[in-house]
Amino acid sequence: MATANAMAVTVAFIAVICTLAIILAPEVSMGIAQSWFHGIDLSKVRAVVNPSLGSLVYGWTTATIGGWVAGYTFANVYNWFAPKKK
């Protein structure tokens, strides 16, 4: 449970930072994202309007939930593979 909670908080933090970056420095954000996707031209999929508060909250919420599920799954799989203490 601790791993799942830590992962959810981490993803939530990253989502907030990403949102702020998109709002405050959209060109820099697009440049970083493009470099992460090995030079794919992201201008073809770039939004032409700023996201609404509702879509930001929805994205933050679903990312946080996804992070929790990923953390929970990781912890359980890790524990399954970890050697048992005697």
N, C-alpha and C positions, 0 to 999 in steps of 0.2 A: 504494500500500500504506500509506503514511503517513497519508493521509486516512482510509482504512478503519479503521486502528488507533486514530487519534484519535477518530473517531466512536464506536467501540466503547467506549473508555474513558469518553467523555462520557456515553453512554447508561447504562453500568454505574453511574457516579457518581450520575446522576439517579435511577436505580432504587433505589439504597441510600437516598438522601435521601427519596424518596417512601415507601419502606417504613418508615423511622423516623418520618416524619410521620404515617403512618396508625396506627402503634402508639402513639406518644406523644401525638398530638393529633388524634384521629379527627374530632372536630366541626369543627375548623379546616380539616382536610384536605378534608372533604366540602364545606364552604363554598367553598373555593378551587376545587375540581373543578366544583361547580355553577356558579360564575361563569364558568368556562372554557367550559362547555357551554350558555351563554346562558340560564341559569335553568331548565334541565330539572330536574325533580324527581328527583334521584338517590336519594332515600330508598327508592324502589320497588325499586332494585337493590342496595341496601346489604347487605353481608354481615352476618349476625347473629353470626358467630363469628370469632375472630381467625384469620388464615391460618396454616397449619402451616409449619414450617421447610422441609419438602420442597417445598411450593408456592411459597414465597418463593425458594428456590434455583432451582427450575424457571423461574419468571418472570424472575429476574435473568439466568439463563443464556440464555434465549430472547431477551430484550430486548437483551443484549449481542451475540449473534449477529446479530440483526436490525439493530442499529446498524452492525455491521461490513459487512454486505451493503449497507446504504443508503449508507455512506461509500464503499465500493468502487464501487458503481454511480454515485454522484455524481461521483467523481473521473474515472472513465472517460468519462462523458458530457461533463463539463467539458472534458477534454482533447480530445475529439472536436470540440467547438465552438470551442475556443480557437484563435486564429490561430497558424499554424506559424511559428516563427522561421527566418529564412533565414541 
